[in-house]
Structure formats: C-alpha cells, structure tokens
C-alpha cells in the first residue's frame, strides 16, 4: 500500500477562455479538491492524500458553466514504485493552459 499526497498546484497561464480558471482535481475519478479560482501566477496548497495499490490516476479540470463541458487540463499516473523519491512535479497543458502540480508518494 502506498499514499499519494497532492501538495500544491501552480498556474503559469490559464486556459484559453476568458477570466480565471475554476480548477478542481479528481483521483481515480473522485473529486478530492476544488473548485478553486486560479489566475496567471497563482499557487494553491492542496493537502489531500489518498491510499492506493500499484497506481492511481490524477486528473485536473477547469469547471465551466452548463451547457459547456469542463476543460481537461491534464492528468498523470502516480505509481507505488515512486515511493521514497521525494516531491515530484507534473506539467499540465490542456486547453492552452500551463499548470504544475506537485505531489509525493510514500509507502
């Protein structure tokens, strides 16, 4: 068993739509954080953890008002084999945006 801890997210550039992004995060399809309004050069602490076996999928979205579908900003797999590697970063570039998400896997 391993634990994924989502530490923080940083927005370099928002999506191509007008205004700030309303960002939320799912882990294995379940929303664990957000919606949080983020603009260019904004950072937010996340502080959410999830126990898992083998691997876990993290996906990040920008919420839009209906009937527009939410924008997919990006995602990644965290693996149990990453335990003990310290904090890691993934870059997300969906819909014209640029975000970095920082996480750690522990055993």
Secondary structure as GFF3:
##gff-version 3
##sequence-region A 1 107
A	DSSP	beta_strand	2	13	.	.	.	ID=ss1
A	DSSP	beta_strand	21	27	.	.	.	ID=ss2
A	DSSP	beta_strand	30	38	.	.	.	ID=ss3
A	DSSP	beta_strand	42	52	.	.	.	ID=ss4
A	DSSP	beta_strand	55	62	.	.	.	ID=ss5
A	DSSP	beta_strand	71	79	.	.	.	ID=ss6
A	DSSP	three_ten_helix	80	82	.	.	.	ID=ss7
A	DSSP	beta_strand	88	92	.	.	.	ID=ss8
A	DSSP	three_ten_helix	94	96	.	.	.	ID=ss9
A	DSSP	beta_strand	98	106	.	.	.	ID=ss10
###
